[in-house]
Amino acid sequence: MDVTSKPTCHIVRPNHVYDGKQGLSYFQGVAAETVGAKGICMHLLTIPPGVRARAHLHEAHETAIYVLSGEAHTWYGDQLEHHVIVHAGELFYIPAGVPHLPANLSSTPCTAIIARTDPNEQESVVLLPELDALVPA
């Protein structure tokens, strides 16, 4: 998008996939890269059965997740000491700077809409490899 052009509305069809630093593949959605977003990024994510992300955080950006189908286990906290299961129809909020690691431990895919206050697809992702081993594979 040309930054000197007048802002306009866009339809985004999530038919392109990109691999995130977190180890998951996302359907490209609303972001600075696709529509010139200035304060939000929203994507569609399907976590296949038995797949987990890498431990990470988003430095200065909040995350909101709505699970459309399936369920996601998420460990969070400085040492991933907290655990929740987010089911279809539930929303989950992750504050900026909180380490987390999502996983799909079920036998069916988990699909969710993810929105962050960072308009860039991957700019605020910080991998935390020292935490990966704290959650059993």
N, C-alpha and C positions, 0 to 999 in steps of 0.2 A: 504494500500500500504506500502510495506517495504521501509523505508526511505533510506536504504543503497543500494537499487536496482537502476539500470540505468533507468532514466525517459523514458517513452514511450507514445505513443498515445493511446487514449481510445475512444470508442463509449459509450455514456450514453443514455439509453432508459428511458425517464421520466415516468416510470410506478410505482414508489414508491412515496408515499405522506408522508410528515411530517407536523406537526402542528407547525407553527412559533409562537414566543412570541407575535407577532403583532396581533394574533387572526385570521390569515388566514392559509389555507392549501396550501402548495407548492409542486409541482412535483419535486422530487430530480433531480438535474442536475450536473453540473460541480462544484466541490468544493474540499476543502482539504479532506473532509470525503469520497468522492467517487472516486477521481482520483489522489489525492495528490497535487492538485493545490497549488501554492505558492503565487499568487497575484490576483486571480480573482475567483469570484463565479457567476454562471449563472443558473437561474432556470426558470421554467415555472409556471405561476400563473393564475388561473381562479378565479375571484371574482364572486360569484353567485349574482343574482339580489337582491337588498336590503341589501347587506352585507357591512360592513365597518370594517376597521382595528382599532386597538388601536393607539392612538397618540404615536409616537416614533421618535427616531433619530438613526443614525448610527454614532457613536462617531468620528471615524477618517477615514471613508471610503465613497467614492463617490458612487452614484447609477445612473445607466442609465436604462431607461425603454423604450421598444418598444411595443406599443399596437397592437396586431394582429387583435383583433375583439372587438366590443363593445366600451364603453367609461368609463373612470374613472374620478371621481371628486377627486381632491386632495387639501386639505387645508394645508398650510405651513407657516412657520415663527415662531418667538418666542412665539406668542400667536395665532398661526394658523390664522392670519389675512388676508392672501392672499389665493385666490382660483383660480384654473384652471380646465378646463375640457380637458382631453387628449383623442383624438379620434383615432380610428383604422388608422394605417398608420403613426402616429405621434410618435416622440421620446420625452422623458421628462428626464431632468437631475436634480438630487438633490445633492447639495454639501454636503460634510461631515459636521456633526454637526447641520444640519437644521431640526428642528422638522417638522413632516408631518403626515397626516392622510388621506389615500386613502379610497374611498367608491365607490360602484356601485349603483347609484340611479336609474338605468334604469330597464326595465323589461326583459332584456336579459343578459347573462353572458358577462363578460369582461375578455379576455385572453391576457396576456402580457408576454414578455420575460424580465426578470430582471437580470441585471449584476451589481455586486459590486466589488470594489477593495479589499474587505476583502475575502480571500479564504475560510473562515469558514462560515458555513451556518447561524449561529445565534450569533456569538461571539460579534459583535459590536452593537447589538440591545439594545437600552436603552428605556424602556417604560416610558412614561410621563403621568401617570394617571391624574395628575392635569390639563391636557389640554383636556382630553376626552370630558368634558361637554361643551367646547367652540364650538363644532360642533353639531348641532341638530341631534338627532337620526333619 
